[in-house]
Amino acid sequence: METLVQGAVAEALRSGGDEAIRLYVAACAERMAPLFVGLRAGEPGREADLDFYAESVRDLWHADRPLAGAAEGVRRLERFQELQPNEEGITGVADTYAFFAALCLRYAMLAHGSGSVDDAVSCGHTALTAMGMLDQNVPGARFLAEEQGLQSLLPSGDAWRLWDASVVAGRERFRAVVGRLPCQECS
């Protein structure tokens, strides 16, 4: 599988060790979190999923140790409706970006728990794919380039700066996606 993750980023993950991998996936998941939490907020019966998602992203920032219960968390996440097979495919704007956010978290949890560079690269690839799609649908957007730049912040190792930049980027993505929602998806 060809990946959008830059070679230098993948190499930094390989040479950076488990903590670098954990910071990288935490940041990717943080940037994608508003696309799940914001787009699914208020949906009946999803309160536990929203809480689990938010808690999981928060827990990913503990980069000094593997995520406790990562395997069980991944199994729980895989039961989310966004990750269930669907014969009709994903067609709605909100559903599309919530899917990418759930998939990104899945790979982040796998990588955080195992230290797998391949899972970390898949996490980054998922975020890049979603941002490439958003660029195609929002005139003048540069979310893909921004995501590539944020993914390359990893080698600095400055977790606070990485978290702050990720929160800001996540909010901007959410605003852009909400701007694309047809009125019936807004309510």
C-alpha positions in Angstrom: 0.0 0.0 0.0 1.3 3.4 -1.0 1.2 5.8 1.9 0.8 9.6 2.0 3.0 9.8 5.1 6.3 11.4 4.2 9.4 9.2 4.2 11.2 11.4 6.7 8.3 11.1 9.1 8.2 7.3 8.8 11.9 7.2 9.3 11.7 9.4 12.4 9.0 7.0 13.8 11.3 4.0 13.2 14.3 5.7 14.8 12.4 7.6 17.5 11.2 4.7 19.5 7.9 4.0 21.3 7.5 7.4 22.8 7.8 9.2 19.5 5.3 6.8 18.0 2.9 7.5 20.8 3.2 11.2 20.5 2.7 11.0 16.8 -0.5 9.0 17.0 -1.8 11.1 19.9 -1.4 14.2 17.8 -3.1 12.6 14.7 -6.0 11.4 16.8 -6.3 14.8 18.5 -6.6 16.6 15.2 -9.3 14.2 14.0 -11.2 14.1 17.3 -13.5 17.1 16.6 -14.7 15.3 13.5 -16.0 12.4 15.5 -17.1 14.1 18.7 -18.5 17.2 17.1 -20.3 15.4 14.3 -21.8 12.8 16.5 -22.7 15.0 19.5 -26.4 15.0 20.2 -27.0 11.7 18.3 -29.4 9.6 20.4 -27.7 6.6 22.0 -24.1 7.7 21.2 -23.2 9.2 24.6 -21.1 6.3 25.7 -19.3 6.2 22.3 -18.6 10.0 22.6 -17.2 9.6 26.1 -15.1 6.6 25.1 -13.7 8.4 22.1 -12.8 11.5 24.1 -11.3 9.5 26.9 -9.3 7.4 24.5 -7.8 10.5 22.8 -6.9 12.0 26.1 -5.3 8.8 27.3 -3.1 8.6 24.1 -1.2 11.7 25.3 0.4 9.5 28.1 3.3 8.8 25.7 5.6 7.5 28.4 3.8 4.2 28.6 1.7 1.9 26.4 -2.1 2.5 26.6 -3.6 0.1 29.2 -6.3 -2.0 27.7 -5.5 -0.9 24.1 -6.6 -4.3 22.6 -10.0 -4.1 24.4 -10.3 -0.4 23.4 -9.7 -1.3 19.8 -12.4 -4.1 20.0 -14.9 -1.6 21.5 -14.1 1.0 18.8 -14.5 -1.6 16.1 -18.1 -2.0 17.2 -18.8 1.7 16.5 -21.3 2.0 13.6 -18.8 4.0 11.6 -16.5 1.0 11.3 -19.3 -1.5 10.4 -19.6 -2.8 6.9 -22.3 -1.1 4.9 -23.5 -2.3 1.6 -24.5 1.2 0.6 -21.2 2.7 1.5 -20.7 6.0 3.2 -22.3 8.9 1.4 -23.1 11.6 3.9 -20.5 14.3 4.7 -20.8 13.8 8.5 -20.6 10.0 8.1 -17.5 10.2 5.9 -15.5 12.4 8.3 -16.7 10.5 11.4 -15.6 7.3 9.7 -12.1 8.7 9.1 -11.9 10.0 12.7 -12.9 6.5 14.1 -10.4 4.8 11.8 -7.6 7.2 12.8 -8.3 6.5 16.5 -8.3 2.7 15.8 -4.8 2.9 14.3 -3.7 5.3 17.0 -4.8 2.9 19.8 -3.1 -0.1 18.0 0.1 1.8 17.6 0.1 3.2 21.1 -0.4 -0.2 22.6 2.1 -2.1 20.4 4.7 0.5 19.3 4.0 -0.6 15.7 5.4 1.8 13.2 3.1 0.3 10.5 0.0 1.1 12.6 1.4 4.6 13.3 1.9 5.2 9.6 -1.6 3.9 8.9 -2.9 6.4 11.5 -1.1 9.2 9.8 -2.2 8.0 6.4 -5.9 8.0 7.5 -5.6 11.6 8.6 -3.9 12.7 5.4 -6.5 10.9 3.3 -9.3 12.7 5.1 -7.6 16.1 4.7 -7.0 15.4 1.0 -10.7 14.8 0.6 -11.5 17.9 2.5 -9.2 19.9 0.3 -11.1 18.6 -2.8 -14.4 19.7 -1.4 -13.5 23.1 0.1 -12.3 25.7 -2.4 -8.9 27.1 -1.5 -8.4 24.7 1.4 -4.9 23.5 2.4 -5.7 21.0 5.0 -3.6 18.2 3.5 -0.5 20.5 3.5 -1.2 21.5 7.0 -1.5 17.9 8.1 1.8 17.0 6.5 3.4 19.9 8.3 1.9 18.9 11.6 3.0 15.3 11.2 6.6 16.5 10.6 6.6 18.3 14.0 7.3 14.9 15.5 11.1 15.1 15.5 11.0 18.2 17.8 9.5 16.1 20.6 7.8 19.2 22.1 4.6 17.5 23.3 2.9 20.7 24.5 3.5 22.5 21.1 2.2 19.4 19.3 -0.9 19.2 21.4 -1.7 22.9 21.1 -1.2 22.9 17.3 -3.3 19.7 17.0 -6.2 21.2 19.0 -6.3 24.3 16.8 -6.1 22.3 13.6 -8.9 20.0 14.8 -11.2 22.9 15.4 -10.5 24.4 11.9 -11.2 21.0 10.3 -14.5 20.7 12.2 -15.6 24.2 11.1 -14.8 23.3 7.4 -16.7 20.1 7.6 -19.7 21.7 9.3 -19.7 24.3 6.5 -20.2 21.5 4.0 -23.1 19.9 5.8 -26.5 20.0 4.1 -29.1 21.6 6.4 -30.7 18.2 7.3 -27.3 17.0 8.6 -26.9 20.2 10.7 -29.8 19.4 13.0 
